[in-house]
């Protein structure tokens, strides 16, 4: 007996093939049979007449990093068919750095209340390392799958301090520390590293109006992070200028 039988839907396979009308049989969370007409007992039968049946959508660019701490089910995405989301885009990540620094980096990019962002982060941040952040995510009642990028702005501010991350270049020692932490993040399971060059991404708080930390790096720093991603076969995301 099937767990679920979806009948009469117009099926799009996600590969660009023409859609077909067919039935789908699902067992243990996996498609086990697909045919023009299935007459197999099932615990649940869904009549998808007049509806499309598609693979789950993947939203590759979200800024749900903060929302996951408030509403981890992400119902607004799930109800539109999104089953996987990528967070940590545009060099923004809550995986590392102090809550107040993260609030200053996130607020104007996200156009949310600085007071609320700071409050949410103060209540949520219990992790000290990227690996601990991933463990935290796994404990949340997530709706879709969540694939995190490791944000360069957060990393730079954590290692150099916020003021120095916005005004000077890192020392050789600081570059090595960034390299070690970023390597640990990729080894722990982050899908890649994101940097940012988009001039409208700016700070709030004491450094209001200044572009976010990632934009103050030189090519050498970007190249170091890109090389880490290449070695680990991970994504290196660049927010364009």
C-alpha positions as CSV (number, residue, x, y, z in Angstrom):
1,X,0.0,0.0,0.0
2,X,1.2,3.5,-0.9
3,X,1.5,6.3,1.7
4,X,0.2,8.8,-0.8
5,X,-1.4,8.7,-4.3
6,X,-1.6,11.9,-6.3
7,X,-4.0,11.5,-9.3
8,X,-4.9,13.4,-12.4
9,X,-2.2,16.2,-12.0
10,X,-0.3,17.9,-14.8
11,X,3.3,16.9,-14.0
12,X,6.3,19.0,-14.7
13,X,9.5,17.1,-14.1
14,X,11.8,20.2,-13.8
15,X,14.0,19.1,-16.6
16,X,12.3,21.1,-19.4
17,X,10.3,18.2,-20.7
18,X,6.7,18.8,-21.9
19,X,4.2,18.3,-19.0
20,X,2.3,15.0,-18.8
21,X,-0.9,14.1,-17.0
22,X,-0.3,11.2,-14.8
23,X,-0.6,9.7,-11.3
24,X,2.2,9.5,-8.7
25,X,2.7,7.0,-6.0
26,X,4.7,7.9,-2.9
27,X,6.1,5.6,-0.3
28,X,8.4,6.6,2.7
29,X,8.7,10.1,1.3
30,X,9.9,9.0,-2.2
31,X,8.2,8.6,-5.6
32,X,8.1,4.9,-6.2
33,X,5.8,4.8,-9.3
34,X,4.5,7.1,-12.0
35,X,2.0,6.1,-14.7
36,X,-0.9,7.6,-16.7
37,X,-3.3,5.8,-14.4
38,X,-2.6,4.1,-11.1
39,X,-5.1,1.9,-9.2
40,X,-3.1,1.1,-6.1
41,X,-4.4,1.3,-2.5
42,X,-3.0,4.3,-0.6
43,X,-3.4,5.7,2.9
44,X,-4.1,9.1,1.4
45,X,-5.4,10.0,-2.1
46,X,-5.2,13.5,-3.5
47,X,-7.1,14.5,-6.6
48,X,-4.9,17.0,-8.4
49,X,-7.3,17.6,-11.3
50,X,-6.7,21.1,-12.8
51,X,-3.5,21.5,-10.8
52,X,0.2,21.3,-11.6
53,X,2.5,18.9,-9.8
54,X,6.2,20.0,-9.7
55,X,9.4,19.2,-7.9
56,X,9.9,21.5,-4.9
57,X,11.2,24.9,-5.8
58,X,14.6,26.0,-4.6
59,X,14.9,29.7,-3.6
60,X,18.6,30.3,-4.0
61,X,18.6,33.9,-2.7
62,X,16.8,34.7,0.6
63,X,17.6,36.7,3.7
64,X,15.7,34.5,6.1
65,X,18.6,34.3,8.5
66,X,16.7,36.4,11.1
67,X,13.2,35.1,10.3
68,X,14.4,31.5,11.0
69,X,14.8,32.5,14.6
70,X,11.2,33.8,14.8
71,X,9.2,31.6,12.4
72,X,11.4,28.7,11.3
73,X,8.5,27.1,9.4
74,X,8.8,29.8,6.8
75,X,5.2,29.2,5.9
76,X,5.1,32.0,3.3
77,X,7.7,30.1,1.2
78,X,6.4,26.6,1.8
79,X,2.9,27.5,0.7
80,X,4.2,28.6,-2.6
81,X,5.9,25.3,-3.2
82,X,9.4,26.2,-2.0
83,X,11.1,23.2,-0.3
84,X,14.7,24.5,0.0
85,X,16.1,27.9,0.7
86,X,19.6,29.4,0.7
87,X,20.5,31.8,3.5
88,X,23.7,33.8,4.3
89,X,23.6,35.7,1.0
90,X,25.2,39.0,0.2
91,X,27.9,38.4,2.9
92,X,25.2,38.6,5.6
93,X,25.1,35.8,8.1
94,X,24.3,35.3,11.7
95,X,26.6,32.4,12.0
96,X,29.3,34.4,13.8
97,X,29.9,37.9,15.4
98,X,28.3,39.7,18.3
99,X,24.5,40.3,18.1
100,X,24.9,44.1,18.2
101,X,27.4,44.0,15.3
102,X,25.0,41.7,13.3
103,X,22.1,44.1,14.0
104,X,24.1,47.0,12.6
105,X,25.1,45.1,9.5
106,X,21.6,43.6,8.8
107,X,19.2,46.5,9.6
108,X,19.4,48.7,6.5
109,X,19.9,45.8,4.1
110,X,16.8,44.2,5.5
111,X,14.9,47.4,6.2
112,X,13.6,46.1,9.5
113,X,13.5,47.8,12.8
114,X,17.0,48.0,14.4
115,X,15.5,47.7,17.8
116,X,13.6,44.5,16.9
117,X,16.6,43.0,15.1
118,X,18.9,43.6,18.1
119,X,16.2,42.1,20.4
120,X,15.7,39.0,18.3
121,X,19.5,38.4,18.0
122,X,20.1,39.0,21.7
123,X,17.5,36.4,22.5
124,X,18.6,33.9,19.9
125,X,22.4,33.8,19.6
126,X,23.7,31.0,21.8
127,X,26.4,29.8,19.4
128,X,30.1,30.7,19.3
129,X,31.2,29.0,16.1
130,X,29.9,28.2,12.6
131,X,29.6,24.5,13.5
132,X,27.5,25.4,16.6
133,X,25.2,27.6,14.4
134,X,24.6,24.6,12.2
135,X,23.7,22.5,15.2
136,X,21.3,25.2,16.3
137,X,19.6,25.2,12.9
138,X,19.1,21.5,13.1
139,X,17.2,21.9,16.3
140,X,14.7,24.3,14.9
141,X,11.3,23.1,13.6
142,X,12.2,24.0,10.0
143,X,9.7,24.0,7.2
144,X,11.9,23.8,4.1
145,X,15.4,22.5,3.8
146,X,17.9,25.3,4.7
147,X,21.3,25.6,3.0
148,X,23.5,28.3,4.7
149,X,26.2,30.4,3.0
150,X,28.9,31.8,5.3
151,X,28.8,35.6,5.2
152,X,32.0,37.5,4.7
153,X,30.8,40.7,6.4
154,X,30.0,38.8,9.6
155,X,33.4,37.0,9.4
156,X,35.4,40.2,8.8
157,X,33.6,42.1,11.6
158,X,34.1,39.2,14.0
159,X,37.8,38.9,13.4
160,X,38.8,42.6,13.0
161,X,36.1,44.3,15.1
162,X,33.5,46.4,13.5
163,X,35.4,49.7,13.2
164,X,38.5,48.2,11.8
165,X,36.5,46.0,9.4
166,X,35.1,49.3,7.9
167,X,38.3,51.4,7.9
168,X,41.5,49.3,7.4
169,X,42.8,46.1,5.8
170,X,43.4,43.0,7.9
171,X,46.8,42.1,9.2
172,X,48.5,38.9,8.1
173,X,47.4,37.3,11.4
174,X,43.8,38.4,10.9
175,X,43.7,37.0,7.4
176,X,44.9,33.7,8.8
177,X,42.2,33.7,11.4
178,X,39.6,34.4,8.8
179,X,41.0,31.6,6.7
180,X,40.8,29.2,9.6
181,X,37.3,30.1,10.6
182,X,36.0,30.0,7.0
183,X,37.7,26.6,6.5
184,X,36.0,25.3,9.6
185,X,32.6,26.6,8.4
186,X,32.9,24.8,5.0
187,X,34.1,21.7,6.8
188,X,31.1,21.9,9.1
189,X,28.6,21.9,6.3
190,X,28.1,25.5,4.9
191,X,27.5,25.3,1.2
192,X,29.8,28.2,0.4
193,X,31.0,31.7,1.2
194,X,29.3,35.0,0.1
195,X,30.9,38.3,-0.4
196,X,29.3,41.6,-1.4
197,X,30.1,44.6,-3.6
198,X,26.6,46.1,-3.9
199,X,27.0,49.8,-3.0
200,X,23.4,50.1,-1.6
201,X,24.1,47.6,1.2
202,X,25.0,50.0,4.0
203,X,25.4,50.0,7.8
204,X,23.1,51.3,10.5
205,X,24.0,52.2,14.1
206,X,27.2,54.1,14.8
207,X,28.5,53.6,11.3
208,X,25.2,54.4,9.6
209,X,25.6,55.0,5.9
210,X,28.9,53.2,5.5
211,X,29.0,50.3,3.2
212,X,29.0,46.9,4.9
213,X,32.4,45.2,5.9
214,X,32.7,42.8,2.9
215,X,32.9,45.8,0.5
216,X,36.0,47.2,2.2
217,X,38.2,44.1,1.5
218,X,40.9,44.1,-1.2
219,X,41.3,41.5,-3.9
220,X,43.8,39.4,-1.9
221,X,41.1,38.8,0.8
222,X,38.5,37.9,-1.7
223,X,40.9,35.6,-3.5
224,X,41.7,33.8,-0.3
225,X,38.1,33.0,0.3
226,X,37.5,32.0,-3.3
227,X,40.4,29.6,-3.1
228,X,38.9,28.0,0.0
229,X,35.7,27.4,-1.9
230,X,37.5,26.0,-4.9
231,X,39.4,23.5,-2.8
232,X,36.3,22.4,-1.0
233,X,34.2,22.4,-4.2
234,X,31.8,24.9,-2.5
235,X,29.9,27.9,-3.9
236,X,31.6,31.3,-4.0
237,X,28.9,33.9,-4.3
238,X,29.7,37.5,-5.3
239,X,27.1,40.3,-4.8
240,X,27.8,42.4,-7.9
241,X,28.9,46.0,-7.9
